[in-house]
Amino acid sequence: MNHDLEARAGLTLRHHGVPVIGEREARLLEAVDRVQSIKEAAREAGISYRTAWSVIQMMERALGRPVVASRAGGPGGGGTTLTDECRGLLDLYRDLQRRLDAAVSDAWPASQAATA
């Protein structure tokens, strides 16, 4: 058996069967929260600006409400922040992913031992 294998489970939260948030979306939202710019967040997340906007619009359509709040530029500059509801969704996603990772990590050694 190959002992270089590792187990990893992916999580996607859905709303009425429509995917809302997975790892890609979570990385983008965390970057938006950090840099307060969709353009810079897209760069950080390794996706195009157009893809970032598409992801945000898809999430907003699926949820039926905004996930980001943007203010136009000007002397003080513009910016984009997560809505409180989006921040809660992101926290929920990260908590569930941590729990899932822990469960898989706990099950992995037993699975390897059973196949040895």
C-alpha positions as CSV (number, residue, x, y, z in Angstrom):
1,M,0.0,0.0,0.0
2,N,1.2,3.5,-0.8
3,H,1.9,5.3,2.5
4,D,2.3,8.6,0.8
5,L,-1.4,9.0,0.4
6,E,-3.4,11.4,2.4
7,A,-7.1,11.7,2.8
8,R,-8.9,15.0,2.3
9,A,-12.7,15.6,2.1
10,G,-14.2,18.6,0.3
11,L,-17.2,20.5,1.6
12,T,-19.8,22.4,-0.4
13,L,-22.7,24.2,1.3
14,R,-25.8,24.3,-0.9
15,H,-29.0,26.4,-0.7
16,H,-32.0,24.6,-2.2
17,G,-29.6,22.3,-4.1
18,V,-27.6,25.2,-5.5
19,P,-23.9,25.3,-4.5
20,V,-23.1,28.4,-2.5
21,I,-19.7,28.0,-0.9
22,G,-16.8,25.6,-1.2
23,E,-13.1,26.0,-0.9
24,R,-12.7,28.4,-3.8
25,E,-15.4,30.7,-2.6
26,A,-14.1,30.6,0.9
27,R,-10.6,31.6,-0.2
28,L,-12.0,34.5,-2.2
29,L,-14.2,35.7,0.6
30,E,-11.3,35.5,3.1
31,A,-9.2,37.6,0.7
32,V,-12.0,40.2,0.2
33,D,-12.3,40.4,4.0
34,R,-8.5,40.9,4.3
35,V,-7.8,43.3,1.4
36,Q,-11.2,44.9,1.0
37,S,-10.9,44.8,-2.8
38,I,-12.4,42.3,-5.2
39,K,-9.6,42.9,-7.7
40,E,-6.9,42.3,-5.1
41,A,-8.8,39.4,-3.5
42,A,-9.1,37.7,-6.9
43,R,-5.3,38.0,-7.4
44,E,-4.7,36.6,-4.0
45,A,-7.1,33.7,-4.6
46,G,-5.5,32.9,-7.9
47,I,-8.5,33.6,-10.0
48,S,-9.4,36.4,-12.5
49,Y,-11.4,39.4,-11.5
50,R,-14.2,38.3,-13.9
51,T,-14.3,34.9,-12.2
52,A,-14.3,36.5,-8.8
53,W,-17.3,38.7,-9.7
54,S,-19.1,35.7,-11.2
55,V,-18.5,33.7,-8.0
56,I,-19.9,36.6,-5.9
57,Q,-22.9,37.0,-8.1
58,M,-23.6,33.3,-8.1
59,M,-23.6,33.3,-4.3
60,E,-25.9,36.3,-4.2
61,R,-28.3,34.7,-6.6
62,A,-28.3,31.4,-4.7
63,L,-28.9,33.1,-1.3
64,G,-31.2,35.9,-2.6
65,R,-29.2,38.6,-0.8
66,P,-25.9,40.4,-1.0
67,V,-22.7,38.8,0.3
68,V,-20.5,41.9,-0.1
69,A,-21.0,45.6,0.3
70,S,-19.1,48.0,-1.9
71,R,-18.6,51.7,-1.7
72,A,-17.4,53.8,-4.6
73,G,-14.0,55.3,-4.7
74,G,-13.2,58.9,-4.1
75,P,-10.8,60.9,-1.9
76,G,-10.9,58.2,0.8
77,G,-10.9,55.4,-1.8
78,G,-13.5,52.7,-2.3
79,G,-13.7,49.3,-0.7
80,T,-15.6,46.1,-0.5
81,T,-16.5,44.3,2.7
82,L,-18.3,41.1,3.6
83,T,-21.9,41.5,4.9
84,D,-22.4,40.2,8.4
85,E,-24.4,37.3,7.1
86,C,-21.7,36.4,4.7
87,R,-19.1,36.5,7.4
88,G,-21.3,34.2,9.5
89,L,-21.6,31.8,6.5
90,L,-17.8,31.8,6.0
91,D,-17.3,31.1,9.7
92,L,-19.8,28.2,9.5
93,Y,-18.1,26.8,6.4
94,R,-14.6,27.0,8.0
95,D,-15.9,25.4,11.3
96,L,-17.6,22.5,9.3
97,Q,-14.5,22.0,7.2
98,R,-12.3,21.8,10.3
99,R,-14.7,19.2,11.8
100,L,-14.7,17.2,8.6
101,D,-10.9,17.3,8.3
102,A,-10.6,16.1,11.9
103,A,-13.1,13.2,11.3
104,V,-11.2,12.2,8.1
105,S,-7.9,12.4,9.9
106,D,-9.2,10.2,12.8
107,A,-10.6,7.7,10.3
108,W,-7.5,7.6,8.0
109,P,-5.1,5.6,10.2
110,A,-7.8,3.0,10.9
111,S,-8.5,2.7,7.2
112,Q,-4.8,2.2,6.4
113,A,-4.4,-0.4,9.1
114,A,-7.4,-2.3,7.8
115,T,-5.9,-2.5,4.3
116,A,-2.3,-3.4,5.5
